[in-house]
């Protein structure tokens, strides 16, 4: 897995700074207008990278989709 800050990852961080708690599907919805070729896999890999490096936190509330901040 690449260990650099891509434009998509930078955009994800910007979204989380603005909206605080977002799910992967919500992030994807925000990214598609800016990056039309982005897909669900890219979002999940970006989120995984940022959780592992401590840039963001992941929360799971009950059975709902995980959210990130």
KEKE-3310 file (N, C-alpha, C; in steps of 0.2 Angstrom, whole numbers, plus 5000, padded with zeros to 4 digits):
npx = (5004:5003:5012:5009:5003:4990:4980:4967:4967:4970:4959:4949:4953:4951:4937:4933:4938:4929:4916:4917:4911:4909:4903:4910:4903:4897:4908:4912:4902:4904:4916:4915:4910:4921:4932:4929:4932:4934:4932:4923:4933:4945:4941:4940:4953:4960:4955:4958:4972:4974:4969:4978:4989:4987:4980:4967:4952:4942:4925:4913:4897:4885:4876:4877:4885:4903:4910:4920:4933)
npy = (4994:5011:5024:5038:5055:5057:5066:5062:5057:5069:5077:5069:5071:5085:5085:5078:5087:5097:5091:5082:5069:5056:5043:5030:5029:5041:5050:5045:5050:5064:5065:5060:5071:5078:5070:5060:5047:5040:5026:5015:5006:5013:5024:5016:5011:5022:5028:5017:5018:5031:5029:5020:5027:5036:5048:5050:5045:5030:5026:5015:5014:5004:4994:5001:5008:5011:5026:5041:5052)
npz = (5000:4996:5004:5005:5005:4995:4983:4984:4997:5004:5001:5008:5021:5022:5021:5033:5042:5040:5042:5052:5058:5047:5037:5026:5015:5014:5013:5000:4992:4993:4987:4973:4964:4963:4961:4949:4945:4957:4968:4979:4985:4984:4993:5005:5007:5008:5020:5029:5028:5034:5047:5052:5052:5062:5058:5058:5067:5070:5072:5079:5081:5088:5077:5065:5051:5051:5057:5054:5060)
capx = (5000:5007:5012:5010:4996:4987:4975:4961:4967:4970:4952:4946:4955:4947:4930:4932:4938:4923:4910:4918:4909:4907:4904:4914:4898:4896:4914:4912:4897:4907:4922:4913:4910:4928:4936:4924:4934:4936:4927:4923:4939:4949:4940:4941:4960:4962:4953:4962:4979:4974:4968:4984:4995:4984:4978:4960:4949:4936:4921:4908:4891:4880:4877:4878:4892:4908:4911:4927:4934)
capy = (5000:5017:5028:5045:5058:5058:5071:5060:5057:5076:5079:5066:5074:5091:5083:5076:5093:5101:5088:5079:5062:5054:5036:5029:5030:5048:5052:5044:5054:5070:5064:5059:5077:5081:5064:5056:5040:5037:5021:5013:5003:5019:5027:5012:5010:5029:5028:5012:5021:5037:5026:5016:5032:5041:5055:5050:5040:5026:5024:5010:5015:4999:4990:5006:5009:5015:5033:5043:5059)
capz = (5000:4996:5011:5004:5005:4988:4982:4987:5005:5006:5001:5013:5027:5022:5022:5040:5046:5039:5044:5058:5058:5041:5035:5020:5009:5014:5010:4993:4989:4993:4982:4966:4960:4963:4958:4946:4944:4963:4970:4986:4987:4985:5000:5011:5008:5011:5027:5033:5029:5039:5054:5054:5053:5067:5056:5059:5071:5067:5078:5077:5085:5087:5071:5060:5047:5055:5055:5054:5062)
cpx = (5004:5006:5013:5003:4995:4982:4968:4961:4967:4963:4948:4947:4951:4940:4929:4933:4932:4917:4911:4917:4906:4908:4908:4909:4897:4902:4914:4907:4900:4913:4920:4913:4917:4933:4931:4925:4935:4930:4928:4929:4944:4948:4941:4949:4963:4961:4957:4969:4979:4973:4974:4989:4993:4982:4970:4958:4943:4932:4915:4902:4886:4882:4877:4885:4896:4908:4918:4927:4941)
cpy = (5006:5021:5035:5048:5060:5063:5069:5060:5064:5079:5075:5069:5081:5090:5082:5082:5097:5098:5083:5071:5060:5047:5036:5031:5038:5052:5051:5048:5061:5070:5064:5065:5079:5076:5059:5048:5036:5032:5019:5010:5008:5022:5023:5011:5017:5029:5023:5015:5027:5034:5023:5021:5037:5047:5056:5045:5037:5025:5020:5011:5010:4995:4994:5005:5013:5022:5035:5050:5061)
cpz = (5000:5002:5010:5004:4997:4988:4985:4994:5007:5006:5007:5020:5028:5024:5030:5044:5046:5043:5050:5058:5051:5040:5028:5014:5008:5011:5002:4989:4988:4987:4975:4962:4959:4959:4955:4945:4951:4965:4977:4989:4988:4992:5006:5012:5010:5018:5031:5034:5034:5046:5056:5056:5059:5065:5057:5064:5068:5073:5075:5083:5084:5080:5064:5057:5051:5052:5057:5056:5062)
residu = (UNK:UNK:UNK:UNK:UNK:UNK:UNK:UNK:UNK:UNK:UNK:UNK:UNK:UNK:UNK:UNK:UNK:UNK:UNK:UNK:UNK:UNK:UNK:UNK:UNK:UNK:UNK:UNK:UNK:UNK:UNK:UNK:UNK:UNK:UNK:UNK:UNK:UNK:UNK:UNK:UNK:UNK:UNK:UNK:UNK:UNK:UNK:UNK:UNK:UNK:UNK:UNK:UNK:UNK:UNK:UNK:UNK:UNK:UNK:UNK:UNK:UNK:UNK:UNK:UNK:UNK:UNK:UNK:UNK)
# end
